[in-house]
Amino acid sequence: MKFIRLTTMLIHPSSIKYVTIQPNHYTIHFQHHIVSGMMLAGSGIVSSGNDIIHISKEKNLTDFEAMSKWIEQV
């Protein structure tokens, strides 16, 4: 599978959970593969975080165009 090349990073498409598409803005939500938590006497909590990247057409046209191209291919 090809990587998505942005200005400062490469993104493997299989790590993307979903993308929120707005006219001049993309929000990329990634799958979080690390789960943390604690158990005490049979009860506890388990949690995981969300990694998010915002790509704005105004702030970074190059990355916005790269994501637009990838979205058109999907």
N, C-alpha and C positions, 0 to 999 in steps of 0.2 A: 504494500500500500504506500502511496506517495505521501510525503510530508507536505504540510502547508508552510510555506516560507514567509515569515513576517520580518520586519526590520531587525528585531533583536532576538528572535527565537524561531525554532522549527516546531511545529505541532503535528503530532501523529493523530490522524483523524479518528482512530479507534478510542482515543482518550476523551473525545468530546461527547458529553451527555446530550446537550442540545444547544441550539443557537437561537437567540431572540433577535428577530429581524425587524428593524425600524428603517424608515427611509434614509436617514443619514447616520445610523448607528447600529453596530452589532454588539451583542453581549454573548460571549462564549462561556458556557458552563461546562466544567470538566467533571468526569467521574472521579470520585475520591477513593483511592484504593487503601487508605490507612484508616483503621478503625481503632479507637481508643476507648477505654472504660475502666471501671473498677467494680469488683464484686466483694461483698462483705456479708457473711452469714446468709448466703442464698439470695441476696438481693443486691442491686447495684444499677449502674447506668452504662450505656454504650452510646458513643457518639462518633460522628465523622464530620469533617468540614467540607466546604465547597470552595473550589478554586474558580475564580471568575476573571475574565479579561474583557475590557471594554475597548472597542475600536470605533473611533469617531471619524467621520469623513472630514470634518473641519480640522481636527488635530493631527491626523496621520492619513493622508490620502493614499499613500503607497500601500499600507496595510489594509485599508478599506477596500481598495481595488483588488488586492490579492484574495481577500475573503469573498468578495463579490464573484470573482472568477471561480473559486472553489464551490460556492453555493450554486452557481449556474450549472456546474457539472454533476451535482448530486441529483 
